[in-house]
Amino acid sequence: MPLAPSEFSVNWVSPPLEAEAWERLQQLPEEANRDADRVYLGPIVTDAQVAALSIVREGGGLDWHCHLYRRPAADPPPEIVRETERLGGAAGLRRQIALSWSEGAPPRASYRLTAQLPQGEWECPTLPSVPVTSDPIRHLDPTAAVEQIGYRLLDGPIGLQEVTIVYLHKEATYMVRCEATGVVAVQENLVWPYPTDVLNLVAGTFFRQRHG
């Protein structure tokens, strides 16, 4: 089963909507939360995630931001359940996202994602590691360990641009953060395949899964 991010955000821009479409979008938030140039929808819960969407009218276009994180084990608060029902659940939020490419191909977006890989299940040959002999940290502590690495990719596969891996020694967990650029693609139940593709590419490159 492929790894899924614990949290990710998607940011993209689109041309302005027609006046009637924007007015309909503005009517979706509860009246107390309506704004002339900003629409905020959610958070809502799906089977696996909590999701929220904001749209800001700025500079002759629209800035879209969708934030999602893994659904907690505890039952969602009543206000989130009500918001989910009011907006039509995952299908309702997906319909609003699709407005950003109602004409033409889906836009490209910036993705930021985070995942935690327990050391008991995953091995990272790169971390933790011993600093090289020329590393200045050896002047402070010759027994220091390297527990974080970061890369900026200039021509990365599938739009991958940045990778950061932090070994959290107290938690015995690896924190993985990635930035990438890909198209806005969201499936039923607000499933976004691209962040999962990015995470599994990085995990397959830097980690080995333990089998026990």
Backbone bond lengths (Angstrom), bond angles and torsions (degrees), N, CA, C in turn:
res aa  C-N    CA-C-N  psi(-1)  N-CA   C-N-CA  omega(-1)  CA-C   N-CA-C  phi
1 M - - - 1.466 - - 1.524 109.47 -
2 P 1.329 118.94 129.69 1.463 119.84 -176.47 1.526 112.27 -67.54
3 L 1.324 114.55 150.01 1.458 120.39 174.77 1.521 110.35 -67.55
4 A 1.322 116.63 147.25 1.462 121.39 175.35 1.524 108.96 -124.42
5 P 1.329 118.27 141.46 1.467 120.07 178.53 1.526 111.13 -60.78
6 S 1.320 116.01 149.20 1.462 119.96 174.06 1.526 110.82 -79.03
7 E 1.336 116.12 -23.14 1.467 120.92 -179.64 1.519 108.56 -160.33
8 F 1.316 116.96 143.29 1.459 119.76 173.40 1.520 110.24 -158.07
9 S 1.334 114.53 159.96 1.453 121.33 177.29 1.522 108.75 -131.91
10 V 1.325 115.12 152.30 1.460 122.37 -179.07 1.522 107.78 -130.59
11 N 1.330 116.92 128.98 1.459 121.97 -179.96 1.521 109.47 -127.38
12 W 1.331 115.81 132.23 1.466 119.68 178.17 1.527 109.49 -154.58
13 V 1.328 115.68 168.86 1.459 121.20 179.68 1.522 108.45 -123.74
14 S 1.319 114.94 155.03 1.461 120.42 177.93 1.520 108.63 -143.82
15 P 1.316 117.18 162.26 1.468 119.51 171.83 1.530 109.83 -63.14
16 P 1.323 117.60 161.98 1.464 119.73 178.47 1.522 111.17 -64.86
17 L 1.324 114.96 149.87 1.456 120.08 174.77 1.522 109.70 -79.81
18 E 1.319 115.73 159.17 1.462 118.56 171.97 1.522 109.07 -62.35
19 A 1.331 115.76 155.01 1.459 120.99 -172.51 1.534 112.06 -55.01
20 E 1.324 117.21 -43.37 1.463 119.91 -178.13 1.525 111.39 -65.98
21 A 1.327 116.61 -40.02 1.463 120.22 179.47 1.521 111.00 -65.88
22 W 1.342 117.37 -40.30 1.463 120.67 177.97 1.528 110.41 -65.86
23 E 1.311 118.07 -39.94 1.458 120.79 178.93 1.523 110.88 -63.65
24 R 1.326 117.42 -39.61 1.467 119.94 177.78 1.529 110.32 -64.83
25 L 1.328 116.20 -38.99 1.457 120.38 178.97 1.529 110.57 -64.85
26 Q 1.324 116.05 -39.28 1.460 120.47 179.61 1.524 112.73 -63.98
27 Q 1.321 117.59 -25.76 1.454 121.32 -177.73 1.531 112.37 -79.73
28 L 1.316 117.85 -10.27 1.458 119.99 -175.39 1.533 113.35 -71.60
29 P 1.332 120.38 -42.61 1.469 118.21 176.68 1.527 110.76 -65.84
30 E 1.316 115.85 157.97 1.454 119.40 173.97 1.527 109.14 -60.99
31 E 1.314 115.97 151.37 1.468 121.23 -169.79 1.519 112.51 -54.90
32 A 1.317 117.29 -38.45 1.471 120.37 -177.55 1.525 112.20 -66.91
33 N 1.314 117.46 -18.42 1.465 121.14 -176.22 1.522 113.28 -107.20
34 R 1.319 117.67 11.00 1.467 119.91 -177.23 1.527 110.82 -80.86
35 D 1.337 114.13 145.41 1.463 121.63 -177.39 1.513 107.84 -142.74
36 A 1.334 116.65 146.63 1.465 120.35 -175.98 1.517 112.83 -65.48
37 D 1.336 117.58 -31.51 1.457 120.22 -173.37 1.524 113.46 -122.30
38 R 1.312 117.35 10.61 1.462 119.49 -177.88 1.517 109.56 -146.85
39 V 1.332 115.36 136.50 1.467 121.82 176.14 1.519 107.49 -124.25
40 Y 1.334 116.39 127.03 1.470 121.15 177.50 1.517 108.31 -121.91
41 L 1.332 116.01 124.76 1.462 121.87 -177.12 1.520 109.79 -123.43
42 G 1.330 115.07 127.03 1.448 120.23 179.20 1.520 111.18 107.71
43 P 1.346 115.77 -167.55 1.461 125.91 2.25 1.524 112.93 -72.86
44 I 1.348 114.04 152.61 1.451 121.38 173.83 1.522 108.42 -123.53
45 V 1.328 116.15 166.16 1.463 119.97 177.37 1.525 109.61 -115.31
46 T 1.319 115.15 141.45 1.466 121.92 170.86 1.529 106.77 -113.92
47 D 1.320 116.52 -170.84 1.462 119.30 179.08 1.524 112.00 -60.21
48 A 1.331 116.21 -33.21 1.466 119.31 -172.21 1.521 114.42 -124.51
49 Q 1.349 118.86 -11.46 1.457 120.48 -170.26 1.527 112.18 -137.83
50 V 1.330 113.05 165.77 1.462 122.58 165.24 1.520 106.05 -114.49
51 A 1.326 117.39 133.90 1.464 120.38 -172.64 1.515 110.79 -138.49
52 A 1.334 115.23 146.58 1.460 122.01 174.67 1.521 108.50 -141.79
53 L 1.325 115.91 150.56 1.466 122.45 -177.50 1.514 109.16 -132.07
54 S 1.330 116.29 133.59 1.461 120.81 173.21 1.521 109.21 -127.25
55 I 1.327 115.51 143.03 1.458 122.60 178.23 1.521 107.11 -130.21
56 V 1.314 116.81 125.67 1.463 121.78 -178.20 1.523 108.57 -120.34
57 R 1.319 115.82 129.57 1.464 121.41 176.90 1.521 107.85 -88.08
58 E 1.328 114.78 116.21 1.468 118.86 -173.52 1.518 110.17 -155.22
59 G 1.321 117.07 134.86 1.456 122.18 173.59 1.515 114.63 61.17
60 G 1.306 118.08 33.55 1.448 120.86 177.92 1.514 114.51 82.45
61 G 1.333 118.35 3.47 1.459 121.87 178.51 1.514 110.23 -141.27
62 L 1.322 115.99 -166.15 1.457 121.91 -180.00 1.523 109.66 -124.00
63 D 1.320 115.61 133.12 1.462 121.92 173.29 1.526 108.06 -100.87
64 W 1.320 116.37 123.67 1.462 122.70 -178.28 1.522 109.38 -109.28
65 H 1.320 115.60 139.39 1.465 120.72 178.02 1.520 108.22 -141.50
66 C 1.329 116.09 122.42 1.457 121.47 177.10 1.523 107.97 -120.15
67 H 1.327 115.40 127.86 1.464 121.25 -178.75 1.524 108.50 -120.33
68 L 1.329 116.54 130.17 1.453 121.61 -177.87 1.524 109.80 -135.74
69 Y 1.317 116.04 144.31 1.456 120.63 173.89 1.523 109.51 -146.02
70 R 1.314 115.33 161.06 1.461 121.21 -175.06 1.523 110.63 -60.69
71 R 1.311 115.78 136.16 1.465 120.88 -179.12 1.524 110.10 -66.64
72 P 1.340 117.40 127.78 1.470 119.80 177.51 1.525 111.45 -64.28
73 A 1.318 114.70 159.16 1.455 119.66 -179.12 1.525 111.89 -68.21
74 A 1.337 116.42 -32.13 1.466 120.49 -179.01 1.525 110.55 -70.53
75 D 1.336 116.08 155.17 1.458 120.62 177.17 1.528 110.50 -62.00
76 P 1.330 118.79 142.31 1.467 121.37 -179.70 1.527 110.62 -68.07
77 P 1.331 117.37 152.66 1.460 120.86 176.77 1.528 111.17 -60.71
78 P 1.324 117.48 153.17 1.471 120.58 -177.70 1.521 113.29 -57.16
79 E 1.346 118.40 -35.77 1.459 120.17 -178.25 1.529 111.78 -66.70
80 I 1.340 116.86 -32.53 1.461 119.62 177.29 1.525 110.26 -73.54
81 V 1.309 116.79 -36.46 1.464 119.87 176.18 1.526 109.94 -62.67
82 R 1.331 116.64 -43.14 1.472 120.44 179.22 1.523 110.80 -64.29
83 E 1.323 117.46 -42.08 1.466 120.93 179.80 1.524 110.83 -64.72
84 T 1.310 116.37 -38.07 1.460 120.66 177.57 1.527 110.65 -61.13
85 E 1.310 115.73 -46.75 1.466 119.82 -179.99 1.526 111.02 -66.79
86 R 1.312 117.06 -39.74 1.465 121.38 -176.22 1.523 111.73 -65.77
87 L 1.330 116.54 -36.52 1.471 120.68 -177.89 1.523 113.27 -90.03
88 G 1.323 117.39 -0.61 1.454 119.61 179.79 1.506 113.90 83.45
89 G 1.339 117.11 23.22 1.453 121.69 175.90 1.517 113.97 64.21
90 A 1.335 115.00 -154.32 1.462 120.53 -177.75 1.521 111.80 -60.87
91 A 1.334 116.84 -39.44 1.466 120.19 -179.45 1.517 111.11 -63.90
92 G 1.334 116.62 -39.42 1.463 120.13 179.52 1.515 112.31 -65.20
93 L 1.333 117.17 -43.31 1.466 119.31 179.40 1.526 110.64 -68.66
94 R 1.315 116.20 -36.64 1.468 119.30 177.99 1.525 111.24 -62.75
95 R 1.320 117.56 -36.84 1.473 120.41 178.08 1.522 111.02 -62.24
96 Q 1.318 117.38 -38.47 1.471 119.86 179.62 1.528 110.52 -69.60
97 I 1.327 117.32 -39.76 1.463 120.53 177.44 1.522 110.67 -59.94
98 A 1.336 116.34 -39.00 1.471 121.11 -177.81 1.521 112.42 -66.47
99 L 1.327 118.08 -16.67 1.469 120.02 177.27 1.528 111.54 -62.15
100 S 1.333 116.71 -24.15 1.462 119.48 -176.27 1.520 112.40 -72.95
101 W 1.318 117.86 -11.55 1.469 119.82 174.29 1.527 110.02 -137.03
102 S 1.331 115.81 39.06 1.459 119.48 179.61 1.525 111.59 -59.68
103 E 1.312 115.95 -23.68 1.461 121.40 174.47 1.526 108.40 -126.36
104 G 1.323 116.50 122.24 1.453 119.82 178.35 1.511 112.81 92.37
105 A 1.332 115.47 -169.99 1.457 122.45 -176.28 1.526 110.91 -80.05
106 P 1.328 117.58 154.33 1.469 119.98 175.95 1.520 110.98 -57.80
107 P 1.328 117.50 143.57 1.474 120.47 -179.44 1.519 111.68 -74.87
108 R 1.310 115.96 166.18 1.459 121.72 172.91 1.517 108.56 -86.42
109 A 1.320 114.80 150.44 1.462 120.12 -174.02 1.521 110.11 -137.57
110 S 1.323 115.11 159.89 1.457 122.14 172.36 1.531 108.48 -96.72
111 Y 1.316 115.22 127.00 1.469 121.51 -179.50 1.526 109.22 -111.66
112 R 1.321 115.30 137.51 1.464 121.60 170.80 1.524 107.34 -127.37
113 L 1.317 116.43 128.18 1.457 118.89 -175.63 1.522 111.13 -137.20
114 T 1.325 114.03 153.69 1.457 122.57 -179.25 1.518 108.84 -133.01
115 A 1.327 116.24 142.91 1.456 121.16 175.23 1.523 108.94 -146.47
116 Q 1.301 116.42 153.68 1.459 122.39 175.68 1.521 109.00 -119.47
117 L 1.324 115.30 126.19 1.459 121.86 -179.31 1.528 108.91 -115.63
118 P 1.319 118.54 109.89 1.468 120.80 -179.10 1.528 111.83 -61.91
119 Q 1.313 116.00 138.46 1.460 120.19 -178.95 1.528 111.19 -64.62
120 G 1.316 117.16 -27.02 1.451 119.51 178.23 1.518 113.15 -67.52
121 E 1.349 116.91 -19.52 1.460 121.19 -179.24 1.526 113.19 -110.08
122 W 1.348 115.91 -19.54 1.456 119.79 -174.89 1.529 110.08 -133.88
123 E 1.310 115.14 141.49 1.458 122.09 176.69 1.519 108.99 -114.99
124 C 1.331 116.11 130.65 1.464 121.78 176.44 1.526 108.07 -113.30
125 P 1.331 118.46 106.54 1.467 120.34 -178.63 1.526 113.38 -61.48
126 T 1.322 117.32 -20.19 1.465 121.02 -175.92 1.521 112.56 -84.60
127 L 1.330 118.00 -30.34 1.458 122.41 -175.31 1.521 110.88 -133.68
128 P 1.345 115.60 147.32 1.469 127.30 -13.58 1.530 110.32 -70.06
129 S 1.327 115.04 159.68 1.461 119.20 -177.79 1.527 110.02 -142.69
130 V 1.324 115.16 168.57 1.466 121.79 179.19 1.524 108.50 -89.38
131 P 1.336 118.86 133.08 1.477 120.24 178.21 1.530 111.44 -60.65
132 V 1.327 115.46 147.71 1.462 119.43 176.51 1.524 109.15 -65.46
133 T 1.313 115.76 161.56 1.470 120.71 -174.43 1.521 112.41 -58.23
134 S 1.334 117.76 -35.16 1.466 121.25 -176.85 1.526 113.31 -83.75
135 D 1.312 118.78 -0.54 1.465 121.33 -177.24 1.530 109.88 -67.76
136 P 1.365 118.19 126.69 1.466 120.68 -178.92 1.521 113.73 -59.24
137 I 1.332 117.71 -22.51 1.464 118.96 -178.65 1.519 112.02 -60.37
138 R 1.334 116.47 -23.65 1.463 120.01 -179.49 1.523 112.04 -66.26
139 H 1.356 116.57 -21.90 1.464 118.97 176.20 1.522 110.78 -73.28
140 L 1.333 116.34 -25.37 1.463 120.13 179.60 1.517 111.82 -90.07
141 D 1.320 115.65 -39.64 1.463 119.91 -178.60 1.520 108.58 -157.23
142 P 1.312 118.16 104.96 1.463 120.72 -178.24 1.527 113.38 -65.97
143 T 1.336 117.23 -11.64 1.465 119.98 179.09 1.534 112.02 -101.16
144 A 1.331 117.23 9.26 1.472 120.61 -177.63 1.532 110.99 -62.73
145 A 1.325 114.80 155.95 1.471 120.86 178.12 1.525 109.44 -121.99
146 V 1.316 116.33 147.39 1.459 122.12 173.38 1.529 107.45 -86.80
147 E 1.333 116.04 122.51 1.462 120.44 -176.96 1.524 112.70 -125.45
148 Q 1.331 117.08 10.73 1.459 120.15 179.16 1.525 109.50 -150.27
149 I 1.344 115.15 138.06 1.463 120.50 174.57 1.523 108.31 -136.39
150 G 1.319 116.40 152.95 1.455 120.87 178.34 1.517 110.63 -145.92
151 Y 1.325 115.00 145.37 1.463 121.00 -178.35 1.524 109.42 -135.40
152 R 1.321 115.60 143.17 1.465 122.27 168.65 1.519 107.18 -114.40
153 L 1.315 116.15 122.30 1.461 121.65 -176.62 1.526 109.52 -97.96
154 L 1.308 116.45 130.10 1.459 121.21 179.19 1.527 112.02 -90.31
155 D 1.316 116.18 -23.56 1.461 120.52 179.65 1.527 108.71 -146.26
156 G 1.322 115.61 56.31 1.444 120.28 -174.81 1.522 113.20 -76.96
157 P 1.322 117.22 154.83 1.470 120.64 178.48 1.521 111.10 -68.80
158 I 1.298 116.97 150.97 1.476 127.87 177.98 1.528 113.13 47.76
159 G 1.332 117.09 28.94 1.457 120.47 176.35 1.511 115.15 85.69
160 L 1.330 118.41 7.88 1.464 122.04 179.52 1.526 110.25 -66.00
161 Q 1.352 116.62 130.64 1.463 120.83 -175.05 1.525 113.76 -119.59
162 E 1.318 117.72 -36.10 1.464 120.36 -178.79 1.526 110.04 -143.39
163 V 1.329 115.04 143.12 1.457 121.89 176.41 1.517 108.47 -135.87
164 T 1.311 116.78 129.77 1.460 122.61 174.02 1.525 108.00 -129.70
165 I 1.322 116.18 132.59 1.454 121.30 176.92 1.527 108.07 -126.27
166 V 1.309 116.34 126.36 1.461 122.55 179.60 1.525 108.45 -121.04
167 Y 1.320 115.69 127.73 1.462 120.01 174.58 1.526 108.24 -90.96
168 L 1.320 116.16 114.89 1.467 122.22 178.48 1.522 107.59 -92.11
169 H 1.335 115.72 95.29 1.462 119.07 -170.38 1.525 113.00 -67.93
170 K 1.328 117.60 -30.17 1.467 119.28 179.51 1.521 111.28 -69.93
171 E 1.330 115.81 -35.50 1.459 120.75 179.69 1.523 112.96 -92.27
172 A 1.351 116.82 -8.83 1.468 121.97 -175.51 1.527 110.26 52.94
173 T 1.327 114.72 49.48 1.464 121.95 -176.53 1.526 109.21 -140.03
174 Y 1.327 115.47 146.50 1.456 120.92 173.26 1.527 109.33 -99.12
175 M 1.326 116.12 127.75 1.460 121.98 173.83 1.523 108.02 -97.45
176 V 1.324 115.94 123.06 1.456 121.42 -179.32 1.521 108.50 -113.84
177 R 1.323 116.08 129.25 1.464 121.67 176.25 1.520 108.79 -126.67
178 C 1.319 115.89 136.39 1.465 120.69 -178.68 1.520 109.90 -136.37
179 E 1.320 114.98 149.54 1.451 122.17 169.25 1.524 107.42 -125.32
180 A 1.316 115.54 139.47 1.466 120.04 -176.13 1.516 109.28 -155.76
181 T 1.315 115.77 163.78 1.459 122.20 178.09 1.521 109.28 -123.39
182 G 1.329 115.61 125.02 1.453 120.95 178.66 1.509 110.05 -153.28
183 V 1.313 116.79 175.82 1.463 119.59 -178.52 1.530 109.82 -74.18
184 V 1.328 115.56 157.96 1.461 121.43 173.56 1.525 107.08 -76.54
185 A 1.317 115.53 111.05 1.471 120.70 -178.69 1.520 107.56 -138.03
186 V 1.320 116.60 114.01 1.458 121.40 -178.97 1.524 109.02 -131.60
187 Q 1.311 115.28 129.99 1.457 121.67 -176.78 1.530 110.74 -101.20
188 E 1.319 115.84 -174.74 1.461 119.98 179.66 1.529 110.54 -57.53
189 N 1.323 114.49 150.17 1.465 123.02 -179.00 1.526 111.84 62.56
190 L 1.337 116.18 26.87 1.470 123.63 178.98 1.525 112.29 56.61
191 V 1.309 116.77 40.54 1.465 121.43 174.61 1.521 108.52 -86.87
192 W 1.337 115.69 123.55 1.465 122.58 177.95 1.533 107.37 -107.02
193 P 1.314 119.82 106.83 1.473 120.23 -176.21 1.521 114.42 -71.27
194 Y 1.328 117.78 -29.01 1.461 119.16 -172.53 1.534 113.19 -64.10
195 P 1.336 120.77 -47.18 1.467 118.34 177.99 1.528 112.92 -58.25
196 T 1.326 116.90 -35.93 1.460 120.13 177.25 1.526 110.67 -65.55
197 D 1.338 117.25 -40.12 1.463 120.69 177.27 1.527 110.88 -61.75
198 V 1.326 116.36 -43.16 1.472 120.74 -179.43 1.521 110.19 -63.47
199 L 1.321 116.75 -48.02 1.466 120.06 -178.11 1.524 111.58 -61.69
200 N 1.313 117.60 -41.89 1.457 119.59 -178.49 1.525 112.26 -70.79
201 L 1.325 116.83 -30.52 1.464 119.49 173.05 1.523 110.31 -63.51
202 V 1.329 116.79 -46.02 1.470 120.82 -178.62 1.530 110.47 -67.97
203 A 1.324 116.67 -44.09 1.466 119.35 179.35 1.524 111.43 -61.83
204 G 1.317 116.89 -39.35 1.458 120.14 179.17 1.514 113.57 -69.80
205 T 1.346 116.15 -21.62 1.464 120.89 -179.97 1.525 112.39 -86.48
206 F 1.333 117.04 -41.30 1.464 121.27 -171.27 1.524 114.27 -105.29
207 F 1.331 117.83 -11.61 1.476 120.13 -173.03 1.510 111.29 -129.34
208 R 1.333 113.36 158.79 1.460 122.04 169.66 1.527 107.50 -125.01
209 Q 1.307 116.01 131.88 1.459 119.75 -179.54 1.524 109.62 -78.23
210 R 1.318 115.33 132.57 1.458 119.66 178.07 1.527 109.66 -78.94
211 H 1.295 116.22 144.11 1.455 121.70 177.91 1.522 107.91 -121.67
212 G 1.295 114.35 119.28 1.447 115.11 -176.96 1.471 113.65 -140.83
